Amino acid sequence: MVYIREAHALDSRSPILGKGMPVLEEPETFTEREDAAAVCMAKLALEPMPALIDGMDNAVEAAYESHPDRLYLIGKDGRVSFKGGEGPFGFKPDELEQAIRTELGLRDV
């Protein structure tokens, strides 16, 4: 997982309050972004998953067109083998699971 700029920060165009979501303002420094990523990983129970943090220049977000979220699979050859739709409506974990199974040469269940 790569943590990019906060999709639903209080000071963003689309804040989300309640529903158990972390309540955060958009970080202004990399240290603040690291802290926000840690809160989100913990609150959303993602901690077993390794995470990287995009820099304040948002270069990863721009390169992968990933705001507010998007699923990618990087294949064994180092190339993108799956690019999901734009979140939240294009966020389809079942499609990613199938792409992982295909990449690993596993048969369907």
Secondary structure as GFF3:
##gff-version 3
##sequence-region A 1 109
A	DSSP	beta_strand	2	3	.	.	.	ID=ss1
A	DSSP	alpha_helix	30	43	.	.	.	ID=ss2
A	DSSP	beta_strand	52	53	.	.	.	ID=ss3
A	DSSP	alpha_helix	59	64	.	.	.	ID=ss4
A	DSSP	beta_strand	72	74	.	.	.	ID=ss5
A	DSSP	beta_strand	80	83	.	.	.	ID=ss6
A	DSSP	alpha_helix	93	103	.	.	.	ID=ss7
###
